[in-house]
Amino acid sequence: MTEITARMALPAELQRLTRSDWERVTDEGILDQIDQKIIKLYIVRRLPQMDAAAEIGVDRKTISRRLPHIYNIARRMTEGKTRQKPVE
């Protein structure tokens, strides 16, 4: 039997964020508890969506639907760190 695993693909501009950057995003109080748990389990701990969803008690699709909002908040809160340096 073949095991299928999906890799998490963060948007390119968010790949530079560290664990402490993501913790700061969750600690700001802007995101609700479910979004905070998605960050901790799916983004920081890199659990597959199915596993993170099971631990949170939501459907996997809920995580997929919430990620764009989470990414937008993270971009705004870490704006200087997510900007790409111009190529000369």
C-alpha positions as CSV (number, residue, x, y, z in Angstrom):
1,M,0.0,0.0,0.0
2,T,1.3,3.5,-0.9
3,E,1.1,6.3,1.6
4,I,0.1,9.6,0.1
5,T,1.3,12.7,1.9
6,A,0.8,16.3,0.9
7,R,3.4,18.9,1.5
8,M,2.5,22.2,2.9
9,A,3.3,25.0,0.4
10,L,3.4,28.4,2.0
11,P,3.2,31.4,-0.3
12,A,6.7,32.4,-1.4
13,E,6.7,35.6,0.6
14,L,5.8,33.8,3.8
15,Q,8.5,31.1,3.6
16,R,11.0,33.4,5.3
17,L,8.9,33.6,8.5
18,T,10.3,31.9,11.5
19,R,8.5,30.0,14.2
20,S,8.7,33.1,16.4
21,D,7.2,35.2,13.6
22,W,4.2,32.8,13.4
23,E,3.9,32.8,17.2
24,R,3.7,36.6,17.2
25,V,0.9,36.3,14.6
26,T,-1.0,34.0,16.9
27,D,-0.3,36.1,20.0
28,E,-1.7,39.4,18.6
29,G,-5.3,38.4,19.3
30,I,-6.5,39.2,15.8
31,L,-7.1,35.5,14.8
32,D,-9.7,33.3,16.5
33,Q,-8.8,30.1,18.3
34,I,-9.3,27.9,15.3
35,D,-6.9,30.0,13.2
36,Q,-4.4,30.1,16.0
37,K,-4.5,26.3,16.2
38,I,-4.1,26.0,12.4
39,I,-1.0,28.0,12.6
40,K,0.4,26.0,15.5
41,L,-0.4,22.6,14.1
42,Y,-0.4,22.9,10.3
43,I,2.2,25.7,9.7
44,V,4.6,25.5,12.7
45,R,4.4,21.8,13.4
46,R,3.8,20.9,9.8
47,L,1.1,18.3,10.5
48,P,-0.9,17.2,7.4
49,Q,-4.2,19.1,7.0
50,M,-6.1,15.9,7.9
51,D,-4.2,15.4,11.1
52,A,-4.4,19.1,12.1
53,A,-8.2,19.1,11.3
54,A,-8.8,16.0,13.5
55,E,-6.9,17.5,16.4
56,I,-8.8,20.8,16.1
57,G,-12.1,19.1,15.6
58,V,-12.9,20.6,12.2
59,D,-13.1,19.3,8.6
60,R,-10.0,19.5,6.5
61,K,-11.8,21.8,4.1
62,T,-12.2,24.3,7.0
63,I,-8.4,24.6,7.2
64,S,-8.2,25.1,3.4
65,R,-10.8,27.9,3.5
66,R,-9.2,29.6,6.4
67,L,-5.6,29.7,5.1
68,P,-6.0,32.7,2.8
69,H,-7.2,34.8,5.7
70,I,-4.3,33.6,7.9
71,Y,-1.8,34.3,5.2
72,N,-3.1,37.8,4.7
73,I,-2.9,38.6,8.4
74,A,0.6,37.2,8.6
75,R,1.6,39.3,5.6
76,R,0.3,42.5,7.2
77,M,1.9,41.7,10.6
78,T,5.3,40.8,9.2
79,E,5.3,43.2,6.2
80,G,9.0,44.1,6.3
81,K,10.1,40.5,6.6
82,T,7.9,39.2,3.8
83,R,9.0,41.8,1.2
84,Q,11.2,40.5,-1.5
85,K,14.5,42.4,-2.0
86,P,14.6,44.0,-5.5
87,V,16.9,42.3,-8.0
88,E,19.5,44.6,-9.3
